[in-house]
Amino acid sequence: MGLKETMAALAAKNVDELTYSDVTDTYIYYIRVDFDPVGIKFCADENEISKYKINAKAKAKLTYCQHLAMARGGHQAMFMPANMLLCENAEPIFGFRELDKEKDTKRHMKYLRNEKLAWEAPEGKAKLPQGKCYGIYTAPLADFDESGIDPDIVFFMLLPYQAYHVLNDYMAATNRSSLPFNHTPNSAVCSGSVWAYVNNTANLTTMCAGSKTSGKSDMSMMNLFIPGTQIKASAAQFLKRISETGGPSVLGKGGQPWPGLDVCKGCPLFKYEPVP
């Protein structure tokens, strides 16, 4: 079966028939994302760890951003226990430690230059319950089919205009016409993903200084987080729109095959008709 036939078969599936591999193929083919979507599982049950499909293990501590980078670009499926996290700002986000007012304020002073705000920032970030997360499983989204578990969050690193397309179909799938996002002075990826999980809604963040350097993120990229319970419905809505309009683009009348096709609106030089 050729690629077009494969994608047509995908579009014919209903949401309950979609696999995580199908979701991955959909966004790679139609949105041209540069990196594979990543599934994130916050481990709340130690007995579940044996179910994770793991093909790599960190030899030294890594940041959360680095684990995601290995999954999105290196196809590495890894489990990060609490004692292997190399990021002090991320530790309280995942409930791996309590906040320390003096030290955490000091860590945020370089961003906000105000002691009151520098404490309010870490205090106000989204967090998992203290001591309830035993570690974090990160893997290419397609790997979750084999593991037989569902991701808590699906993470995309993509360009702003790609995120625009994904979020439009997400809104349609979840019956919403607008979305709020959560920006913090740092912890863009760790707190950004936990905020999406805790609030059960999509979140879009810029890079933070840590994710730019340790996650080796391109400055033009954005971080997009979609709850795992909503990703298949979002992909199904995307495929439905494509099947109805003929393509992923929403420019002009929509339906063009390339999501970023750019032509001057109303320009008389860009009039054409199909040749039979």
PyMOL commands that set and color helices and strands:
alter all, ss='L'
color gray80, all
select helices_A, chain A and resi 3-11+15-17+20-30+46-51+64-74+82-84+101-112+115-124+143-147+160-173+190-199+209-213+228-245+268-270
alter helices_A, ss='H'
color red, helices_A
select strands_A, chain A and resi 38-43+78-81+135-140+153-158+203-205+222-227
alter strands_A, ss='S'
color yellow, strands_A
deselect
rebuild
show_as cartoon
